[in-house]
Amino acid sequence: MLIDTHVHICDKAFDTDRCKVIQRASAAGVKRMIAVGENMEDAVRNLELTEKYPELLFAAGLYPLYAEPGAAEEMYEFIRQNKSKLAAIGEVGLDFRTAKDGAEKDLQKKVLEGFAELGLKLDIPLNVHCRSAGRQAVSLLLEKGVKKAQLHAFDGKAGSALPGVEAGYFFSVPPSVVRSRQKQKLVRRLPLSCMLIESDSPVLGPEPGKRNEPANCTIALEAIASLKNISVEQAAEAIHENTECLYGPVA
């Protein structure tokens, strides 16, 4: 069983054929998908979708671009109210590519700290975005004592990821690995024991500009197997074990 650990299935890009997208994923062996969101609208929509589609697991979070005190407090409370339904808190994190100045970076850090504290208190894994802020995100998670974390589509150097690996964090690989030298280097350097697969649909597919789907997680799996010089079956077994280590047998 393959698990897409990070998919925006609530995205409008899937409004016309969402059911078929999920069916194609299942046919490809991607049996479960963690439905992440970027804001409250996404969280509410994901909750509705996970009640409709048993293949989906529910996640809720606040994308760094939307990090502001009011929205953060609202999301913290929503997570507390729905803690028994949540597979993950996400996506949350840091995005220093979009942050305009130091004040905005500090605000993103403060909001992420709040999610880190909440994840620890509720014992729910964090599904973390860290674009152009990999080292800073890993450092913050370690400082807050986070035990359960997935860093999705990590765009930093392997050296920035290694402290997270040592802490037991997991790093998910999207289908775009086939066209990204950075992600290929990351897969080669990091141990298989810390790797997950994701689609990040509808983006980060194998072809730039083309809508990505959860079924393409098989492409990420095959790339990992090739880069690690192991069979696809060996990679699938290890990654499934990793996923269950982080998210439990529900995955």
Secondary structure, 3 states (H helix, E strand, C coil): CEEEEEECCCCHHHCCCHHHHHHHHHHCCEEEEEECCCCHHHHHHHHHHHHHCCCEEEEECCCHHHCCHHHHHHHHHHHHHCHHHEEEEEEEEEECCCCCCHHHHHHHHHHHHHHHHHHHHHCCCEEEEEECCHHHHHHHHHHCCCCCEEEECCCCCHHHHHHHHHCCCEEEECHHHHHCHHHHHHHHHCCHHHEEECCCCCCCCCCCCCCCCHHHHHHHHHHHHHHHCCCHHHHHHHHHHHHHHHHCCCC
